[in-house]
Amino acid sequence: MPASGAAPTEAAPAAPASGTAPIQASATPASATPAAATPPIAAPGADARQALGNVRTEVGRAVVGQDQVVTGLIIALLCRGHVLLEGVPGVAKTLLVRTLSRTLDVDFSRVQFTPDLMPGDVTGSLIYDARTAAFSFREGPIFTNLMLADEINRTPPKTQSALLEAMEERQVTVDGEPRTLPDPFLVIATQNPIEYSGTYPLPEAQLDRFLLKLPVGLPERDAEIDIVRRHAGGFDPRDLAAAGVNAAASVADLESAREAMREVTLSDEVAGYIVDVCRATREAASVAVGVSPRGATALMKTARAWAWMRGGTFVTPDDVKALAPWTLGHRMQLRAEAELEGVTAETVLGTVLAAVPVPR
């Protein structure tokens, strides 16, 4: 998963420069006993891993060429984190999120963020009921399992800040009363990286609350041909049922996967490597604000999730390297002079990963 946003590869986690990152079921060790003996016990979470692998297949019925992004979204679900999708219009960001919600059979809501959107339009508000002469709370679209915050950078900071409590504490406070959000709860926000007219930069505090920032790129030529052929054959992105998209995993599968992930061990050496990488970003000459301790814990979680997804029982430095670009890049604030020179967070992070000693 290099700085350009590619996902970890199946064959070589140490050098995930390109390709997709399929989720595979753990291989069950072959038994040395005769065939009539008791069958070997499946690895913990194997069924959940298979179910999440099926999610990729179902999403692929509607969305072509974005397997890497689907992998990142599944990692976020496993870690109970939020995702910022960045891509130009027309690369199926909204369709991707809608399809994911259908494959997981969870509640979904979409909010189009606009300059006139108010915090109550997201969180909900108190409504006066003339029949009872009392105020009652009407839930906003944030009371769901998967919320798409479309073009989040088009709304003013006042409304963006309405998401901070929800994303961090999984609750909203209205009129002094905290109200718990459903579980699972995931915010997937989108933004356009090339159009800045009428937009508001996301506050650093909000960026830090996104577990992952996933670039949604243009598909390869063959994938784009497949897209055109599907639409020529009558594919309607508004009718996922007709496209054959079905539920492939459940909330119970997510819970089972999270439980199995706890069995993936993290050695002291790899924990130290994660911290050293994050501390090195703070010391880089081109960086004004480096990765915080929250970022270090986020990298631990995502690396652990990826280790479990590929069938590993412990986190390796390669897992850390694979997830670092998605997890850390958006948490770094560059100096103005460095940006003028064309330096990017990805290039800085690449230099850091090359310089920090890897534990053996």
C-alpha positions as CSV (number, residue, x, y, z in Angstrom):
1,M,0.0,0.0,0.0
2,P,2.3,2.7,-1.2
3,A,1.9,6.4,-0.9
4,S,-0.2,6.5,-4.0
5,G,-2.9,4.7,-2.1
6,A,-2.7,1.2,-3.5
7,A,-3.8,-1.6,-1.2
8,P,-1.6,-4.4,0.2
9,T,-1.1,-7.3,-2.2
10,E,-1.9,-10.9,-1.7
11,A,1.4,-12.3,-2.5
12,A,3.9,-9.9,-1.0
13,P,2.8,-7.9,2.0
14,A,6.3,-6.6,2.2
15,A,6.0,-4.8,-1.1
16,P,2.4,-4.0,-1.7
17,A,3.0,-1.6,-4.6
18,S,0.1,-2.7,-6.7
19,G,-2.8,-5.0,-7.2
20,T,-5.7,-6.0,-5.0
21,A,-5.9,-7.3,-1.5
22,P,-8.3,-10.2,-1.4
23,I,-9.5,-11.4,1.9
24,Q,-8.8,-15.1,2.2
25,A,-10.1,-17.7,4.6
26,S,-7.4,-19.1,6.9
27,A,-6.0,-22.3,5.5
28,T,-6.8,-25.2,7.8
29,P,-3.6,-27.2,8.5
30,A,-3.7,-30.7,7.0
31,S,-4.2,-33.4,9.5
32,A,-1.6,-36.1,9.9
33,T,-4.3,-38.6,11.0
34,P,-6.3,-40.9,8.6
35,A,-9.3,-39.5,6.9
36,A,-11.6,-41.2,9.3
37,A,-10.2,-39.3,12.3
38,T,-11.8,-36.2,13.8
39,P,-11.7,-33.3,11.4
40,P,-9.3,-30.5,12.2
41,I,-10.8,-27.5,14.1
42,A,-11.2,-24.4,11.9
43,A,-9.1,-21.4,12.8
44,P,-10.9,-18.8,15.0
45,G,-12.9,-16.5,12.9
46,A,-12.5,-18.5,9.7
47,D,-16.3,-18.3,8.9
48,A,-16.3,-14.5,9.5
49,R,-13.2,-14.1,7.3
50,Q,-14.9,-16.1,4.6
51,A,-18.1,-14.0,5.0
52,L,-16.1,-10.7,4.7
53,G,-14.4,-12.2,1.7
54,N,-17.8,-12.7,0.1
55,V,-18.5,-9.0,0.7
56,R,-15.8,-8.2,-1.9
57,T,-17.5,-10.5,-4.4
58,E,-20.9,-9.0,-3.9
59,V,-19.6,-5.4,-4.1
60,G,-17.9,-6.4,-7.4
61,R,-21.3,-7.1,-8.9
62,A,-22.0,-3.4,-8.9
63,V,-18.6,-1.7,-8.6
64,V,-15.7,-2.5,-10.8
65,G,-12.0,-1.9,-10.2
66,Q,-12.2,-0.7,-6.6
67,D,-11.2,-3.8,-4.7
68,Q,-8.5,-2.0,-2.8
69,V,-11.0,0.6,-1.5
70,V,-13.3,-2.2,-0.4
71,T,-10.5,-3.8,1.5
72,G,-9.9,-0.5,3.3
73,L,-13.6,-0.1,4.2
74,I,-13.6,-3.6,5.7
75,I,-10.6,-2.8,7.7
76,A,-12.3,0.3,9.0
77,L,-15.4,-1.8,10.0
78,L,-13.2,-4.3,11.8
79,C,-11.5,-1.4,13.7
80,R,-14.7,0.6,14.3
81,G,-13.0,3.5,12.5
82,H,-14.2,6.1,10.0
83,V,-13.1,6.6,6.4
84,L,-12.5,9.6,4.2
85,L,-12.8,8.8,0.5
86,E,-11.1,11.2,-1.9
87,G,-11.6,11.0,-5.6
88,V,-12.8,12.9,-8.6
89,P,-16.5,12.8,-9.5
90,G,-17.8,9.7,-11.4
91,V,-15.6,7.0,-9.8
92,A,-18.6,5.4,-8.0
93,K,-17.8,6.6,-4.4
94,T,-21.5,6.8,-3.5
95,L,-22.4,3.6,-5.3
96,L,-19.6,1.9,-3.5
97,V,-20.9,2.9,0.0
98,R,-24.5,2.0,-0.9
99,T,-23.5,-1.4,-2.2
100,L,-21.4,-2.1,0.9
101,S,-24.3,-1.4,3.2
102,R,-26.5,-3.8,1.2
103,T,-23.9,-6.6,1.4
104,L,-23.7,-6.1,5.1
105,D,-27.4,-5.8,5.6
106,V,-27.1,-2.7,7.8
107,D,-29.0,0.6,7.9
108,F,-27.7,3.3,5.6
109,S,-28.2,7.0,5.3
110,R,-26.8,9.6,2.9
111,V,-26.4,13.3,3.7
112,Q,-25.4,15.8,1.0
113,F,-23.2,18.3,2.8
114,T,-24.0,21.9,1.5
115,P,-23.1,25.4,2.7
116,D,-26.5,25.8,4.3
117,L,-26.6,22.5,6.2
118,M,-27.1,23.0,9.9
119,P,-25.8,20.7,12.7
120,G,-29.3,19.7,13.7
121,D,-29.8,18.5,10.1
122,V,-27.2,15.8,10.8
123,T,-27.6,15.0,14.5
124,G,-31.3,15.6,14.9
125,S,-33.2,18.2,17.0
126,L,-35.9,18.8,19.5
127,I,-39.4,19.3,17.8
128,Y,-42.3,20.9,19.6
129,D,-45.4,18.6,19.6
130,A,-48.5,20.8,19.9
131,R,-50.7,17.8,20.8
132,T,-48.6,17.0,23.9
133,A,-47.3,20.6,24.5
134,A,-43.8,19.1,24.9
135,F,-40.6,18.8,23.0
136,S,-39.6,15.5,21.6
137,F,-36.3,14.4,19.9
138,R,-36.3,13.6,16.3
139,E,-33.3,11.6,15.3
140,G,-31.2,12.9,12.4
141,P,-29.6,10.8,9.7
142,I,-26.5,10.1,11.9
143,F,-28.6,7.5,13.8
144,T,-27.7,4.7,11.4
145,N,-25.1,2.0,11.0
146,L,-23.4,3.5,7.9
147,M,-23.6,7.2,7.1
148,L,-22.3,8.6,3.8
149,A,-21.3,12.2,4.3
150,D,-21.2,13.3,0.7
151,E,-18.8,16.2,-0.2
152,I,-18.2,16.8,3.5
153,N,-15.8,19.7,2.8
154,R,-18.7,21.8,1.3
155,T,-20.3,22.5,4.6
156,P,-19.0,25.1,7.1
157,P,-16.8,24.1,10.1
158,K,-19.8,24.6,12.4
159,T,-21.6,21.7,10.8
160,Q,-18.5,19.6,10.3
161,S,-17.9,19.9,14.1
162,A,-21.3,18.3,14.7
163,L,-19.6,15.0,13.6
164,L,-16.7,15.2,16.0
165,E,-18.5,13.9,19.1
166,A,-20.3,11.3,17.0
167,M,-17.1,10.0,15.4
168,E,-15.1,9.9,18.6
169,E,-17.6,9.0,21.3
170,R,-20.3,7.4,19.2
171,Q,-23.0,9.6,20.7
172,V,-24.5,13.0,20.1
173,T,-25.5,15.5,22.7
174,V,-28.7,17.5,22.1
175,D,-30.0,19.9,24.7
176,G,-27.5,18.6,27.2
177,E,-28.6,14.9,26.9
178,P,-26.2,12.4,25.3
179,R,-27.8,9.9,22.9
180,T,-26.0,6.7,22.0
181,L,-25.6,5.9,18.3
182,P,-26.2,2.4,16.9
183,D,-23.5,-0.3,16.7
184,P,-21.9,-0.7,14.3
185,F,-21.6,3.0,13.4
186,L,-19.3,4.1,10.5
187,V,-19.0,7.5,8.9
188,I,-17.8,7.4,5.3
189,A,-17.1,10.9,4.0
190,T,-16.2,11.9,0.5
191,Q,-14.4,14.9,-0.9
192,N,-13.3,16.1,-4.4
193,P,-9.5,16.6,-4.5
194,I,-9.5,18.9,-7.5
195,E,-12.4,21.4,-6.9
196,Y,-11.9,23.8,-4.1
197,S,-14.4,26.6,-5.0
198,G,-17.0,26.9,-2.2
199,T,-15.3,24.3,0.0
200,Y,-14.0,24.5,3.6
201,P,-10.8,22.6,4.6
202,L,-11.5,19.9,7.1
203,P,-10.2,20.9,10.6
204,E,-7.1,19.0,11.8
205,A,-9.1,17.6,14.7
206,Q,-11.6,16.1,12.4
207,L,-9.1,14.7,10.0
208,D,-7.4,12.9,12.9
209,R,-10.7,11.2,13.7
210,F,-10.7,9.4,10.3
211,L,-9.1,6.1,10.7
212,L,-8.2,5.8,7.0
213,K,-8.1,8.1,4.1
214,L,-8.6,6.1,0.9
215,P,-7.9,7.5,-2.6
216,V,-10.5,6.3,-5.1
217,G,-8.7,6.4,-8.4
218,L,-9.8,5.9,-12.0
219,P,-10.2,2.3,-13.0
220,E,-7.8,0.5,-15.3
221,R,-8.7,0.3,-19.0
222,D,-10.1,-3.3,-18.8
223,A,-12.2,-2.4,-15.8
224,E,-13.5,0.7,-17.5
225,I,-14.5,-1.4,-20.5
226,D,-16.3,-3.8,-18.2
227,I,-18.2,-0.8,-16.7
228,V,-19.3,0.4,-20.1
229,R,-20.4,-3.1,-21.1
230,R,-22.4,-3.5,-17.9
231,H,-24.3,-0.3,-18.5
232,A,-24.8,-1.3,-22.2
233,G,-26.4,-4.5,-20.9
234,G,-28.9,-2.6,-18.8
235,F,-27.1,-2.2,-15.4
236,D,-28.9,0.4,-13.3
237,P,-26.8,1.6,-10.3
238,R,-30.1,2.6,-8.6
239,D,-31.3,-0.9,-8.6
240,L,-28.8,-3.1,-6.7
241,A,-31.3,-5.9,-6.4
242,A,-31.5,-6.3,-10.1
243,A,-27.7,-6.4,-10.3
244,G,-27.8,-9.4,-8.0
245,V,-26.2,-7.8,-5.0
246,N,-27.1,-9.7,-1.8
247,A,-26.2,-9.7,1.8
248,A,-22.9,-11.6,2.3
249,A,-22.1,-10.8,6.0
250,S,-23.9,-9.8,9.1
251,V,-23.2,-7.7,12.2
252,A,-22.6,-11.1,14.0
253,D,-19.9,-11.8,11.5
254,L,-18.2,-8.5,12.3
255,E,-18.4,-9.2,16.0
256,S,-16.9,-12.7,15.4
257,A,-14.1,-11.2,13.3
258,R,-13.3,-8.5,15.9
259,E,-13.2,-11.2,18.6
260,A,-10.8,-13.3,16.5
261,M,-8.6,-10.3,15.8
262,R,-7.8,-10.0,19.5
263,E,-5.9,-13.3,19.1
264,V,-3.5,-11.6,16.7
265,T,-0.4,-10.8,18.8
266,L,1.7,-7.7,18.7
267,S,5.3,-8.1,19.8
268,D,7.1,-5.4,21.8
269,E,9.5,-4.9,18.8
270,V,6.7,-4.2,16.4
271,A,4.9,-1.9,18.8
272,G,8.2,0.0,19.1
273,Y,8.5,0.1,15.3
274,I,5.0,1.6,15.1
275,V,5.9,4.3,17.6
276,D,9.3,5.0,15.9
277,V,7.6,5.5,12.6
278,C,5.1,8.0,14.1
279,R,7.8,9.8,16.1
280,A,9.9,10.1,12.9
281,T,7.1,12.0,11.2
282,R,7.2,14.7,13.9
283,E,11.0,15.2,13.4
284,A,10.8,15.4,9.6
285,A,12.0,18.8,8.3
286,S,9.1,19.2,5.9
287,V,6.4,18.5,8.5
288,A,4.8,21.1,10.8
289,V,2.6,18.7,12.7
290,G,3.4,15.0,12.8
291,V,1.4,12.0,13.7
292,S,-0.1,12.0,17.2
293,P,-0.3,9.1,19.6
294,R,-3.9,8.6,18.4
295,G,-2.3,7.9,15.0
296,A,0.1,5.4,16.5
297,T,-2.8,3.4,18.0
298,A,-4.7,3.7,14.7
299,L,-1.8,2.2,12.8
300,M,-1.6,-0.7,15.3
301,K,-5.3,-1.4,14.8
302,T,-5.3,-1.3,11.0
303,A,-2.1,-3.4,10.8
304,R,-3.6,-5.9,13.2
305,A,-6.8,-6.1,11.1
306,W,-4.8,-6.6,7.9
307,A,-2.7,-9.3,9.6
308,W,-5.9,-11.1,10.5
309,M,-7.5,-10.7,7.1
310,R,-4.5,-12.3,5.4
311,G,-4.6,-15.2,7.9
312,G,-1.7,-14.2,10.1
313,T,-1.5,-14.8,13.8
314,F,0.8,-11.9,14.6
315,V,1.5,-8.4,13.3
316,T,4.6,-8.0,11.1
317,P,6.6,-4.9,10.2
318,D,5.3,-5.5,6.6
319,D,1.7,-5.2,7.9
320,V,2.7,-1.8,9.4
321,K,4.3,-0.6,6.2
322,A,1.3,-1.7,4.2
323,L,-1.2,0.2,6.2
324,A,0.9,3.3,7.0
325,P,0.0,5.4,3.9
326,W,-3.7,4.9,4.4
327,T,-3.6,5.4,8.2
328,L,-1.0,8.2,8.6
329,G,-0.8,10.3,5.5
330,H,-3.8,12.5,6.4
331,R,-2.6,13.1,9.9
332,M,0.5,15.0,8.8
333,Q,0.5,18.8,8.3
334,L,3.3,20.0,6.0
335,R,5.1,23.3,6.2
336,A,4.0,25.8,3.7
337,E,7.4,26.1,2.1
338,A,7.5,22.3,1.6
339,E,4.1,22.3,-0.1
340,L,5.3,25.1,-2.4
341,E,8.3,22.8,-3.3
342,G,5.9,20.0,-4.2
343,V,6.5,17.9,-1.2
344,T,3.6,15.6,-0.2
345,A,2.7,13.7,2.9
346,E,3.2,10.5,0.9
347,T,6.7,11.3,-0.1
348,V,7.6,12.2,3.5
349,L,6.1,9.0,4.8
350,G,8.0,7.0,2.2
351,T,11.2,8.6,3.4
352,V,10.3,7.8,7.0
353,L,9.5,4.2,6.3
354,A,12.8,3.8,4.4
355,A,14.8,5.4,7.3
356,V,13.3,3.8,10.4
357,P,15.1,0.5,11.3
358,V,12.9,-2.5,10.8
359,P,12.9,-5.0,13.7
360,R,14.1,-8.5,12.8
